[in-house]
Amino acid sequence: MKMKAVTINRFRGYADPVRVEIDDLCVLVGRNDIGKSTVLEALDIFFNEGKGCIKIDKEDLNKSCLAQGLDQIEISVEFTELPPSLVIDATNTTTLEAEYLLTADRTLHVVKRFSVSGKEKVFIRAVHPTNAGCNDLHQKKISDLRKIVDDQNLTCMDRSRSAELRRTIWAGQSDLALSDCEIEIAKEDSKAIWEQLRSHMPLYTLFQSDRKNAESDDEVQDPMRVAVREILNDPTIRTSLREVSERVRARLEDVADRTLDKLHELNPQLAASLDPQIPDSESLKWSDVFKSVGISGDMGIPINKRGSGVKRLVLISFFRAEAERRLVESGGHSVVYAIEEPETSQHPEHQRGLTAALRALSQAAGTQVLLTTHSPEIVKNLTFDCLRLVANDAQQRVSRVEPGELPYPSLNEVSFAAFGESTAEYHDELYAHIESSGDIDAYRTNKPLISYTKILRGGATRVEQITLTDYVRHQIHHPENTHNPRFSLTDLHKSILDMRAFIRARYP
C-alpha cells in the first residue's frame, strides 16, 4: 500500500481540513512555523500509534476548535496499490471491493479520530450500502448476521464465516443504496479486517530536525551503538545468546561445585557458608561486550568530536540504512521515509548530494520520501511536481506548485514564495522575462527614478535617471562600478515585488 494523500483536521495549526497530496517524492516548503513539520508528525501519529517519535496529547488539539466545542483531532490517509485480497475469519478470503470498503476512486481511505485523552477510533470512508436491511454489517456479530439471513430467507453456503454471510445479505438486496459514508472498523466485530489492513500499511519512519546533536546522545556518540542494541534485541540472536549464557552458567556451576567439594574436605563449616553467585542469563549486559564498537574518522577521531554538520550527515545516513533494513525485513511492506530539514548544518555540496540520494531513493519500488525544507539549494535541485507549498494567507493550505500559477515559472520563484528568498539570480530571471516579452518600456512607465552614475568608454562618467529595478540590475552586472551606493536587500526585495506584480497584471 502507498499513500495517495493525507488530510489533517483540528490538529495544531490546522483548524479546518487540509489535504496534502503525496507522490513518491513530496517536499513541503514554506516559511517558519507554518505547519510543515505538523504534517510529518501527524503521519507518525497515524502510522505508529504513539510508539514512534510523536505521542499525541491534549495540547495538540487546535485551540480555536476546542473553544467551539470540537474536541476530536482527525487524521486520515488515502491509499493506493491495495492488497488484492484479505484473509479474515480464519481462512476466509475476501476483498476490499467485496466488503464495500473502497472510495469511488477505488482507493482505501482510513480515518483516525483522537479524543482529548488521546483515545483512538478508526473508520473507513467508502461507498457503502446504506439500505436499512444491509447496512452496518461489519458491526454485527456472526449470530446477528445469521439471523438476518434467516429473516430474509436467504441461502448462505457457509454460515460459519462472517464475510460469506455479509456477501449473501448484500447479494440478496434489490437496492443497496450505495453512498459515501464511514464504517467504524476497529471495534471488536470488525477487528479482523482492521488487523489485516494494518499488516499491509507502509512502515513510517521520521527523522526530526531537532534530533539531539549533543555528545551525550548515543546516536551521535556513534550510531553503531544503536545498531548493537537493535541487533541484540533480535529474537533469534537473543535465543542464541541465552543458549551461550546457559552453557557458560553450567560450566561455572560445575567449577564452583567441584571447588566447594574440595573445600569441604578441608573445612566443612566454611564450605557450607559459601554460595556461588552466578548471574541469570537475562540480566547479562551483552551491549557492554560491544561497547567499543564505533566508526572513527581521520586519526581515530570519534564522530561525537566532529563538526555538527558531519554528525548530522552520519545520523541521516544511519537513519536511511536502518529504514532500508526494516524494508528488507518487512516481507514486502512499502516504506515511507520522512525527514525534517535534511539541509540542517550541511554545506551546499552536501545538500545537493543528499537531495540526489533521496530523490533516487524515492524511485525505488515500494518507497516514498517526504521532506520539509527551508533550503533554496534543495528546491533548485527538484522539479515542480514534487513540491508542496505550505501557506497561511486567507486560510491554512497546502497546495501543489504549478508553474502556471506563479508570476514567473521557475524554482527561484518557489524559493521566493516559500522562504521570501530575494536573490540576484531571481531578479535577473524576472527582468529577462519582461525584457524578452518586449514589455520593459511598459514596465518602466511612471516608475520613480533615481540617479545612477554610469561609466562611459574611456573612463568618463555620466549621471542618468533610471528605475530602481534598472539600478539593481546594473549593479548586479557591473560590480566594478563603485560610483554608486550599493543597493540594499530591501531595494532588491522591492524591485522583485514590483516585477512580480507587473507580470501578474500583464499575463493573467
C-alpha positions, 0 to 999 in steps of 0.5 A: 500500500502507498499513500495517495494523500493525507488530510489533517483536521483540528490538529495544531495549526490546522483548524479546518481540513487540509489535504496534502497530496503525496507522490513518491517524492513530496517536499513541503516548503514554506516559511517558519512555523507554518505547519510543515513539520505538523504534517510529518508528525501527524503521519507518525501519529497515524502510522505508529500509534504513539510508539514512534517519535510523536505521542499525541496529547491534549495540547495538540488539539487546535485551540480555536476548535476546542473553544467551539466545542470540537474536541476530536483531532482527525487524521486520515490517509488515502491509499493506493496499490491495495492488497488484492485480497484479505484473509479474515475469519480464519481462512476466509478470503475476501476483498476490499471491493467485496466488503464495500470498503473502497472510495469511488476512486477505488482507493482505501481511505482510513480515518483516525479520530483522537479524543482529548485523552488521546483515545483512538477510533478508526473508520473507513470512508467508502461507498457503502450500502446504506439500505436499512436491511444491509447496512452496518454489517461489519458491526454485527456479530456472526449470530446477528448476521445469521439471523438476518439471513434467516429473516430474509430467507436467504441461502448462505453456503457457509454460515460459519464465516462472517464475510460469506454471510455479509456477501449473501445479505448484500447479494440478496438486496434489490437496492443497496443504496450505495453512498459515501459514508464511514464504517467504524472498523476497529471495534471488536466485530470488525477487528479482523479486517482492521488487523489485516489492513494494518499488516499491509500499511507502509512502515513510517519512519521520521527523522526530526530536525531537532534530533539531539546533536549533543555528545551525550546522545548515543546516536551521535556518540556513534550510531553503531551503538544503536545498531548493537542494541537493535541487533541484540534485541533480535529474537533469534540472536537473543535465543542464541545468546541465552543458549551461550549464557546457559552453557557458560552458567553450567560450566561455572556451576560445575567449577564452583561445585567441584571447588566447594567439594574440595573445600569441604574436605578441608573445612566443612563449616566454611564450605557450607557458608559459601554460595556461588553467585552466578548471574541469570542469563537475562540480566547479562549486559551483552551491549557492554561486550560491544561497547567499543564498537564505533566508526572513527574518522581521520586519526581515530577521531570519534564522530561525537568530536566532529563538526555538527554538520558531519554528525548530522550527515552520519545520523541521516545516513544511519537513519536511511540504512536502518529504514532500508533494513526494516524494508528488507525485513518487512516481507514486502511492506512499502516504506515511507521515509520522512525527514525534517530539514535534511539541509540542517548544518550541511554545506551546499555540496552536501545538500545537493548530494543528499537531495540526489540520494533521496530523490533516487531513493524515492524511485525505488519500488515500494518507497516514498520520501517526504521532506520539509525544507527551508533550503533554496539549494534543495528546491533548485535541485527538484522539479515542480511536481514534487513540491508542496507549498505550505501557506497561511494567507486567507486560510491554512493550505497546502497546495501543489506548485504549478508553474502556471500559477506563479508570476514567473515559472521557475524554482527561484520563484518557489524559493521566493514564495516559500522562504521570501528568498530575494536573490540576484539570480531571481531578479535577473530571471524576472527582468529577462522575462519582461525584457524578452516579452518586449514589455520593459518600456511598459514596465518602466512607465511612471516608475520613480527614478533615481540617479545612477552614475554610469561609466562611459568608454574611456573612463568618463562618467555620466549621471542618468535617471533610471528605475530602481529595478534598472539600478539593481540590475546594473549593479548586479552586472557591473560590480566594478562600478563603485560610483554608486551606493550599493543597493540594499536587500530591501531595494532588491526585495522591492524591485522583485515585488514590483516585477512580480506584480507587473507580470501578474497584471500583464499575463493573467 
